[in-house]
Amino acid sequence: MTTLRRGYEGVVAVCPVTIPYARYSTHSAHWWLGRALYELLQASGLQKTDVDGMCVSSFTLAPDTAVGLTQHLGMAPRWLDHIPMGGASGVVALRRAARAVQAGDADVVACLAGDTNHVDSFRNTVSQFSRFAQDAVYPYGAGGPNASFALLTAHYMAQTGATREDFGKLCVAQRDNALRYPHALMKKPLSLQQYMDARLITDPIHLFDCVMPCAGADAFLVMSTDRAKALGLTGVRILSTIERHNAWSDDPIQQRGGWTMDVDELYALAGRGPQDMDFMQAYDDYPVINLMQIEDLGFCAKGDAPQFVRDNTFTVDGTFPFNTNGGQLSVGQAGAAGGYLGLVEALRQLTDTAGGTQVAQAHTGLVSGFGMINYDRGLCTAAAVLARSDA
């Protein structure tokens, strides 16, 4: 039996920043992460020496980890975390940074995620993704995320009756949202017919089901409520968070994520339920994982997400605003920064700084992360319920 955890009172997330994405880059991951730190300092008015904690997520930082980055950036933090959890990294960084501030282990934590994208970066990342992949997947010809998500998608369709049109509706809605977001790499409208007619990648996945690798960085700061007020910064309250790893490992093929093990605790600690969320930001490297998250986080019953998709619009100005900046499917996947994309957008929504993607009367939102897929399942899941400072 899980005991209800302590809340996150007295801690806020502030200063969401994005370093504009680029399809390819000759810069290193260090450069992108350094740019993100610079923008955090500019936005907050802090000096680099004021930042005494740091969370770092990056796939292309190797051979460095967070430790090597501190030397590169000329920093000496007293609290440091390296979070190589892909799409779950943003929420995990948020919750760990918040606990560090509560414990007094750090006063200001910079949460940074970024990656470069040289011509061969993605191929190299995939080839070295995990020992499991190297030993048990690639030797049998099933390497890479397209093949893995094709398996998950086909299984989900067979189990639930989901159609390509259902996935397409989400992709089209996210593209509509992305056209309002200045950093999105996809600048052209997408129709359902274009989605349906797109070339096959790995059956049943077609072109617009796949994220486009790119370079970029996203970041935010975590600090005490009092520190944020003293700096004149608008903070976002952390109502609750969860994370889980290698959940339901006995399932033959993943059809539920670790969220289902902790979802009741997520809402109990927040004091709010799915019906109270004004938007949802979900990790979306392929549309099938969107439907899985909608189900597993309680917005509909298991297996009912296809009907939920048919019943909602998912646009910024419609019903159930979802991935309001377009998500990775239309913004691009800047490596580990993909795990920060939705969280940074949520912080903008809850500080009224989202510009063209702003959801009217956005007071409370949910951010969900999913990362580190090995063949037929993602190993890391996380979620956070966030609220405006006055909500």
N, C-alpha and C positions, 0 to 999 in steps of 0.2 A: 504494500500500500504506500502510495506517494504522499508525503506531507506537503501541504500547500506552502510554497516557498515565500520568502520575503519579497515584497514589492520593490520597485525602483524609485521610490520617493526621493526627491532631492537631487535627481540627476536628469539632464536633458541632452538631446542631440541637437546640434546647431550647424550652420554654415554648410549646406550641401553644395558641392562644387563638381563640375564636370569639365574635363579637358577635352575639347571637341575631337571626336573620333576621326580617324583617317583609315582608308581602306588598307594602305600599306605605309610603312614608316621605316626609315633608315635609323631612327633613334633607338636607343636601348630602353628596356623597361625602367631602368633607373631614371632616365630622363623624364618619362611620363609620370612616374611617381613623384619625382622632384617638383615637376610643374604643379601637380596636385597639392603638394605641401605648400608651395609658394602661394597658390590661390587661397588656401585655407588661412594663411597668415594675413593676406591682404583683406579677406572678408571679415576676419575677426578682430584685426588690430593688434594681435599678439606678436611677440617676437619668437624666433625659433627656440630660444632658451626657455620660453614659457611652456613649451610642449614637453612634458616629462613622461609621456606614455605613447606607445605607438602599436597599432595593429597593422599588419601588412599581408596582402594576398596578391600573388602573381605567379603565373606559370612560366614566364620567360625571364625571371630574375636570375635563374641559375647561371653559374654555380653559387651565386649568393643566396642567402635567405634574408630574413628581416635584420639579422645581426650585421651582415655585410652592408646592407643599405644604410644603417646608422653611420657607418664610417664614410660612405659615399656622400651622405647628406651633411656630415659634420655635426651629428647630434649625439647626445649622451643621455638617453632616457633611463629612468629608474624602473620602468615597467615596459615590457616588450612581449608581443605575441606574434607568431607567424602562423597564419591560418590558411593552409592549402586545401580548402574545401569547395573550390569551384563556386557553383551557384548558391551554396549556403553560406558563403563567407561573410556577406554583408550583415546578416542577422546575427551570426555567431560573433563577429567583431563587436557589434553593438552591445550584445548582452555581456560579453566579457569586459569590455571597456567600462560599461556602467558599473559592474561589480568592483572593478579596480578603483573607480572614483569613490564609490560608497565605502570601500575599505580603507581609503586613504593611501593606497599604493601609488596613485597618480592623481594629479590635479586636473590636467588637460591631456586627453588622449586623441591623437590623430589617427583616424581609421582610413587607410589608403589601399586602393586596389587599382592595378593597372598592368597592361601588357603591351608589348610591341607586336608588330606583325610584319616580319620580313617575308620574302617570297617563300621560304621553306619553314617558317616558324610553326605553322599549324601542323604540318607533317611531322616535324621533330617532336612537338608536344604530344601528338597522338602516339608516336612510336615509343615514347618513354613514359607513358601516362601512369602505368602501375605495373608491379610485378605480376599481378594476376593477368593483366592484358597481355604482357609479353610471353608468359608461360602457357596460358590456357585459352587464349582467344586468337591472337594473330597467327600462330602457327597453323591454325585450322581455317584461315582465310576469312575470318569474320571481323576484321579490324575496323575501328573507327566508330564514331557516334551515329552515322547514318544507318549502319547495319543494326546497331543495338536498338535504336529507336524505331526502326522498321519492325523489329520483332515485337517491341512493346505495343506499337500502334496496331499491328495486325491482331495481336491477342486482345487488345482492348476493344477493337471493332467487333471481333467475334463474340466477346462476352456481353457487350452492351447494345449492339446494334447501331453504334455510331457510324456515320457516313463521312465520306470526304467532304460533302457539303457542310457538315457540322464543323469540321476542322477549318474549312475555308471561311465560314462566317466569322470565326474568331480572327483569322489572319487578315481578312478584309477590314474588320473593325479596328484592329490594331494599326493597320496602315493609315486609316482615316485619322486616328489619334496622332500618329507620327507626323503627318503633314502639318500639324500645329506645333511640333517640337523642333527647335532650330538645330539640335545636334544630331537628328536622325539622318542616317546615310541614304535611306530610301526616300526619294523625293517625289516619286510618281504615284498617283492613285492606283489602287489595285481593285479590280472587279472580281466578283465570284467566278465569272466565266474565264477570266485570265488565270485565276487560281486553278480551276478545273483543267484547263488546257495545257498547263505547264508540263514540262518534260519530266519523265519518270527518273528518279534518282535511285531509290532502292524500294521496291514494291512493299507497302503501299505509299511510301513517301515520295512526294514530288517536289519540284524546285522551291516553291514558296512555303513548304513545311520546314525548311532548313534555315538555320541562322547563317549569316555571312561573317566569317572571322575578320577582325579589324584590329586596329591599335587605338588605345585611349585609356583614360583613367577617370575614376570617380572617388570622392572622398567626403568625409564629414568629421566634425569634432564632437567629443563627448566631454562634458564637464558638469560641475554642480549648478543647480538652478541659481544660486547666489552669484556665482562667477559669471554666468551668462547675463544676468541682470546688470551687474556692475559694468560689463562690456557693452551694454545696450543691444544685446543679441536676443532675437526671438527664438526660444527653445521649443522643442517638441517633447512631450512627455512620453515615457516608455511605460505602458500599462502592464504589459506582460511579454514574455518571450519563451520559446521552447527550442530545443534541439535534440536530435536523436540520430544515431549512426548504426548502420547495418541492421535495420529493423526487419522483422518478418523474414529472416534469412531462409526459412524452410519453404516459403512460397515457391512453387516451381518456376513461375515467371512473375515479376513484380506487377501487382495490380492494386496495391495500396502502399502508401509511404509511411515513414515514421511519424508523420503528423498524427496519425490515428491513435498512436499510443499515448499522446499527450494533449490532444485537442481539448479535452474537458478541462484540464488544468489551465490551458492557455486562456480560455474564456472566463473561468472562475477567478483567476488572479486579476484579470482585466475588469471584472465586474460588468462585462458586456458580452453580447453574443453575436453570431453572424448577422442577425437582422439589424444590428447597430452600425455595421461598417458602411461608410459612405463611398468607399472604393476598395479595390484589391489590386495589389501589384504582385505578380507571380513570376517566378523564374520560367522562361518560356523558350528554351532552345528548340523545342518541337511542340506542336499544338497538343499532342496527346497528354503531355505532362500538365498542361493547363487544366484539362478536364479532370485529371486525377486530383490536382490540388483543390479545385472547386468542391469536389466530393469529400475529400479527406478532411477538409477544414470546415465542413458542416453547412455549406451553402445549399446542398441538396443531398439526397440519399445516395448511397453507393450504387453506381450504375445509372443514375438519373441525370448525369451531366449533359448527355446529348439533348435531352428535352429542355434542360436549363438553358443551353445555348440557343435553342430554337425560340425560347420565350423572352430573351433579352437582347439588347442591342450592343452593349459593352463599349459604346463610345463615350467620350468625355461628357457630352450633353444628353446622353440617353440613359437607359436603365442599366444598373450594375456597371458603373465605370470600371474598366479593367485595363491594366497596363496602359495608363493614360498617356505616357510618352511614346507609345508604340511598341515597347518591349524590345527584346533582342531581335525578334523576327523582322522588325522594320527599322530599328535604330542601328543594329549591328552587335556583334559579340566581341567585346574588347577583352578577351581572355577572362581572367578572374574578375575583372571589373563588371562582367555580366552579372555577378552575384551582388553587386552594389547598385546596379542600374535602377531597380525598382525601389530600393530603400531611399536612395537620393531623391527620386521623384516623389516618394511619399513625404519626405521632409519638406520639399517645396510645396506640395499640396497643403500641408498643415501649417505653413507659414505664409500662405497667400503669395508665394513667389513663383508659381508655376507658369505664369504668363498665359500663352494660348491654350495650354492643356488644363488650366485650372478648373476643378470641379466646384460648382456652386455649393456653398454651405458644407464644405468638407471639414468635419470636426474629428472624425475617427476613421482610421484606415488599417488594413491588414497587409503585411508584407510577408511573402513566403519564398523560401529558398530551397533549391534541390541541386545536389552536386555529386560529382565523382562517380560516373556510371561505369560499371564493369560488366560488359556483355548484356545482361538482361535486367539490371537494376541499378538505381542510384543509391549510394551508400549514405549520403548526408542529407538530412532534412532539417529545416528550421522555420520558425515563423515568429512574427512580432505584431502586437497590437499597439498602435501609436495614436496619440491624441494631441490636439492643439493645446497650447499652454493654458487656455481658459476653458477647455472642454471637460 
